[in-house]
Amino acid sequence: MVLACAVRMQSGHLEIEDGVGVDRRKIRLARVGHGLRRLVCISDDGTISFSALRWVTEQKATFVMLQRDGRVLSVCGPASPSQARLRRAQALAHHTGKALEISRKLISVKLEGEESVLRGQLQQLAVANLIAHLRERLAGAENLDRVRYLEAEGAKNYWSAWSEVPILFPRKDARLVPSHWLKFGSRHSPITGGPRLAVNPPNALLNYAFALAESECRLALTVCGLDPGIGFIHLDTANRDSLALDLLETIRPSIEAWLLNWLTREPLRRSDFFETGSGNCRLRSSICSQLSETAPTWGRLVAPWAEYVAHTLWAGRSGSQRRATTLSQQHKPEAKRFTSSNISTSSPLPPHLCNVCGKTIKREHDYCRECAARNSRACLIMGARLGRVAAQSTQAQEGRKETKRLHDVARGSWSSRDQAAWLSAEKYTGQVLHAWGNISFENSFGNWRFDSPRLGYPERQTNST
């Protein structure tokens, strides 16, 4: 069994080989018309050649290496010119007050997005009002510690509103997964006390999507000439790009809204996840591939915010000119309100699954052909059983007794003296029943007609066809 991933050059083509066993695949991409923008690797073993990295760079694509638990290992993108003056302004931002200004703006956008998710999708108006109040207080935050406190309070209330969101699985999978997989639960993993090493599928999906977005933030900051490691909101920590995580705050609600829409509309497949010995929920390669297709979308969303940070740091410097907006192509960024809603996005739709077996089906159906047939037969059998049960219930028996009593009363009160004088046995037989004989009707039991010699009892018609 071959597990490694190999990326190499063959006859001028980029050749990518991955997969497991009989599912191993090989892809060859030419320099023209390849459509490659992101090459995301989640394999624990494999090789990539220098010539392949050069090919990816020349095509202005990006190579990203991620862990399945949501950690970004490496991001390699096209080289950008160094902006020494901009990086110096970035390093001095805590002393010039730019760090506080940028931090208030980024967290304000995050709180605004969380409020939108709470009002529009979760219908948690009380929590949304609390988030709105925190955002109002943010404008008066006098230091970064206060900004961090308000952001943490918002996050605590925001994720509490997510805890009871049900997670859908196909019927055959729902009884086989652990019980804590059936709802969103806490954003903090019991393994680490934080978001890392999620213990259920929705949090694992969110961690991986955030890792993709973090890699896009790194690339956007690098293109703008900023240092992804010198942040403002997140404290400086070894092996962490603090400014990339600061920038990520602006698009977190957009990612969460997209995932929530997925979780409430489509079931998850048990086969797309596995549980390690410690209880950590990991993603399999198939669903990682689906999530990786969203990377360009998060890149488009974060681009104007990376440019906002660069413009804010650059503004006010002596002799400084307006910086080019190479990412979003917005020539007047100060006149445009940066929000996720005014950025055109086309996130890939998750696969539409059968509600019973989890097979991928067309979006206009709820069941695959086999499950739909079984479901129809089950409904007919259940309907017949319910009909028999209803007929034998106490209420039905009492109804039949009352109907019989009314009929008995009607028979006992009938008298031949009450009938019309013109109606005799001869006229009833000769006229009334004769007219009934020419009337036929159809019901679920077939065609019937009234036959006068049978004194009004219906007789079944035979159909020669």
N, C-alpha and C positions, 0 to 999 in steps of 0.2 A: 504494500500500500504506500503510495507516494503522497506526502503531506506538504512538501515544500512548494513555495511559489518561486518562479523563475521569470525574470524580466531581462531580455537581452536583445541584441540587434542581429537580424538575419537578412542578408541581401538588401540592405537599406530599409527594411521594415522593422517596426517595433514588435517583438514577439512576446506575448504574455502567456504563461502556462500556469494553471492552478487547478484546484479541485482535489477530490479524493477518490481513489479507486477507479471504478468504471465511469464515474461522473467527472473525471478529469477533462479539462478543456484547454484549447489553444486558440489564441486570438492573434491575428497579424494586422497591423495598422500601417498604412502607407503615409507618406508625408503630406499628401494632398487628400482632402476630404475625409480625414479620420474622425473629426468631431470630438477629439479628446480634450477635456478641460481639467479633470481631476483623476489622478491615479491613486486610489486608496488601497493600502495594504493592511490586512489584519492578521496575516500569517505570523506564527512564532518562529518560522524557519524558512529560509529561502535566500535568493541572491538577486542582485540587480547590478548590471555592469555599468562602468563609467560611460561607455558609449550610449547606453540606454538613457542614463540621466542627462547626458548632453542633448540627446534627441528630444526628450521631454521639455528641457529648458528652451531649446530653439523653437519649439512649437508653442511657447508661452503657456504651457500647461504646468500643473503642480503635482508633485509627488508627496503624499501624506502617509505616514505610518501611525496607526492607532492600535491601542489595546482594546479588547472586547469589553473591558470594564469602564471605558470612557476616558482613558488617559491618552494624551497626545505624545507620541514618542519622537516624531521628527516631521518637519515640514520643509520641503525644498521647492522654492519657486524661482521665477526669473529674477536675476540680479537687478537691483535698483541702485541709482547713484546715491552716495552717502550725503546726508544733509547735516554737516557739523554744526552750523548755527542753530538749526532747528532742534537738534538733540541737546545742545547746550541750554536752549530755552526750556526744553522738557526737563532737564536735570534741575534747573533753578525754579521750576514752577511752584514749589512749596513756599519759596521766599517771595515770589512776585504776586502771589494770590491767584494765579491762573489755575493751580491744582484744585482749589476750593470751588472756583467758578465752574470748571469742567465737571467736577464730581457732582455738584448740585444739579447740573443739567442732565447728566447721564442717569442719575438715580431718579430724577423727576420723570424722565421718559419711561423708565422701568415701572415706576408706580402707576403711571398713567395707563400703561399696557396691562398691568395686573388688574386695575380697576375695570378696564374694558372686558377682560376675560370673565371676571366675577359677575358683571352685569349681563353680558350678552350670552354666555354659554353656561355658567354654573348657576345663574339666577340667585346669587347670594348678595342681596342688596345691602344688608346690614354690614357685611364685611367690606363691600365696595365703598360704602360711605366712610368707613374707618380708614381705608387706604387713601381716599380723597382727602381726608383731614390730615393724614401724615404728609401728603404731598404739599398741602398748604403750609405746614410747619417747616417743610424743607427749605423754603425760600429764605427763612430767617436763621438757618443753621450758620453758626459763627465759626465752626471749625470742622475738620474732617471727622473727628470722633462723633460729633453730633450727626453728621450725614450717615455714618455707618450705623449708628444706633437707630435712626429712623428707618433705614433700609432693612435692618434686622427685624424690627417690629412689624414692618409690612410683610416681610417674607413669612414670619411666624403665623400671622393671621391668614395670609393668602394660602399657604399649604394646608392649614387646618380645614379650609373649605374644600380641598381636594380629597381628603382622607376617605370619604365614603363613596367616591365615584366607582360604580361597578365596572368590572373588566369582563368583557364578553369572550366566551370560548365556544366553539362548536359543541353541540350536545354530547357527542361521543368523547370529547376531551374534558368537558367541565367536571366530570366525576372522577377524573384521573389526576388532576393537578392539585397541589397543596391548597388548603383553604385560604392562605394569605395571598395567593395569586389572583383571587377573585375580586379584589378591590384595590384601589390605589394605595391606601395605607399611608404610612408616614414617609416623608421625604428623607428622613434620617435612617440609615441602615443600622440595625442592631449589632452588626459586625464591627463597624468602624465608628459609629456615633455621628457620622456625617453622610453626605450623599454617595460617597464612594462605596463600591461593593454592594450594589443593590440586591435585595433579596426577592424581588418579584419583577415580572416582565415590564410593567409600565415605567417603573423607575430605571430599569436597565435601558429601555428605549430612550428615555430622556437623557441619561448620561451619555449615551453614544451620540445622540443628536447634538448635545452641547459640545462634545469633543470635535465633531465636524465643524461646528460654528466657531469654536476656539481657533482651529487651524485657519479658518477664513479670516478671523480677526488678526492673526499674526501676519498673514499675507497682506492684508489691507494696510496695516500699520507700516510694514516694510516698504510697500510701494509709495507711501506718503513720506518716507524718509524718517520715520520715528523709530525709537527703540522699544520693541514690545516688552522688554523686561523692566523698564522704569515706570511704575504705575503710581496712581494717586489714591484710589480707594482701597485696593488690596495691598496688604503689607508686603514688603520685599521678602521673598523666601527663595531659598536655593531651588534650582530646577523648576521655576515657575515664571511664566511671562505675565507679570502683574497687570501691565497696561492692556494686554489682550483680554484678560479677564474683566477689566474695567469696561472695555468696549463691548464685551459680550453681554453686559447687563442690559444694554439698550434693546437687544433683539430676543432676549429670553422669553418675554411674553408672546412674541410671534411664534416661536418654536413650540411653546406650551399650548397655544391656541390650536396650532396645527395638529399636535399629538392628541389633544383632547377631542378634536373633531374626529380623528381616526378611532379612538377608543370608544366613542359613543355610537359610532356608525358601523364599524366592522369588527367581527370577532378576531381574536388572535389564535394562531395555531400552536398547539403544545409542541409540535415538532420543531418550531423555530427557536426554542429555548432549552437550556439544560441547567441543572443544578449541581454545583460542585459539592464536595464533602463538607465544606464549611457553611453551606446554605446560600452561597453567592449565586445569583441568577445570571447566566451568561447568554449571549446571543449567538446563534449559529450563522454560518456564512451567508445563507440565502437572505435572511432578513437584514444582515449588515449591508449587503449589496443594494437592497431596496432603499435603506436609509441613506446610503452614500450618495444616491442620486439627488438628494436635497441640498448638497453642499453648495452648488452654484446659486441657489435661491438665497441661502443665508449670506453668501458673499455679496449679492446685490443689496440685501437689506443693510448690511453693516458698512458698505462703502461710504455713504454720505456722513456717517458718524465718525469714521476715521478721518475724513477730510475736515469735519468740524473741529476735531481735536487739534489737527495740524494748523488750521486757520486761527484758532483761538490762541495757540502758543506763538504763532508768528505775528499776530496783530500787535501793534503798538511799538514794535522794534524800530529803531531809527533807520530810515532809509529802506525799510522793508516794502516790498511790492506784493500785490495780491498773488497768492499762490495758485498754480494751475490745479484744476480739479480733474485729475487723470482717471479717477475711479468712476465717478458718477457722471462726468461730463456736464456738470452744472456750473456755468460760468458766473453765476451770481448766488453763491451759497448763502450769503447773509440775508438775502431777500426770500429765501425758500425755507419753509418750516420743515425740518427733518422729522418725518414720522414714518413708521412702517407702512401706514395705510396708503401713502402716495408713491410707494415704490411698486412697480409692476412685478408680481411674483407668480410663478406657475409651479407650485410644488407638486411633485409626482404623487399621484393617488395611490394609496395602498391597495393591494389586491382584494377583490371582492370574493368572499368565501361563502360556501354553503353553510347554513346555520346548523346543520346536523353533522356532516362528515368533515367539513373544513376544506373541501376541494375548491380550487379556483374556478369561478363561474362568471358569466356575463352579469353586468351590473343591474340589468332589468329583472333578474330573477333572484329569489331568496333561497332556492334549493336546487341542487343538481337533479338530473333526470331520474336517477335511481331513488334518491331520497324523496323526491316529489311523488313518485309512484307509490312508495311505501307509505308516505304520509296520507295519501288519498285513501288507500285501503284501510289504514288504521282509523281514519275519520269515519268511514262507512261502518266499520265494525263497532266503533265506539258509539256512533249514533244509534245503531240497532240496540246495543246493550242499554244505553240510557233510556231509549223508548220503552223497553221492557221493564226497566226499573221504575220509570215514571208511571206506567200503567198499573203497577202493583203497589204503589204508594198508598198510604192511608187517605190522602186528599183525593186521589183518583177514585178509590173505592167509595168514599162518601159521596162524590159527585155522581157516580153511577146509581147509587141508592136513591138519591134525590130525584134523578131523572126518571127512574122506574116508578117512584111514588107519584110524581106528576102525571105520568102516563096512566097509572091505575085510577087516579082521581078523574082524569078526563074520560076514561072508559065508563066509570061508574055513573058519571053525570050525563052521559049521552042518552038521548031518547029519540026514537023515530018520529015523535010528534013535532020535534023542533026543526026537521028538515023542510025544504021548500015543497009546496004542494005539487008543483009540476015534475019534481024529480021522483021517478019511479025506477024500479029495477030494470024494466024494459028500456027506458030512455038512457039509463046509465050504461047498460051493456051495449046498446045499439049506437049511441052517439059519442059518449065520453071516451069509452075504451077504444072505439073505432078511430077516433081522432088521435089518441095516444099511439096507436099502432104505426102511424106515419111519422112519428118523431123518433130520432136517434141521437145519441150523444156519445162522446168519447171521453174516457178518463184513463187513469193510470192502469186500469185492468183490461182495457180494450174497448171495442165497440159494443154498445148495448141498444136494444129497442124494446118498447113495451108491446106486448102481444095481448089483444083483447080476450082471447079464449082463456088466458092464464089469470084473468081478473086483476090486471094491473101489475103483475110481477114481471120484472125485467128478464129478458131472455138474451143469452149471449149470442151475438152474430158470429158466424164463421167466415173467415176471410180466405177466399180461394187463393189469393196471392200470398 
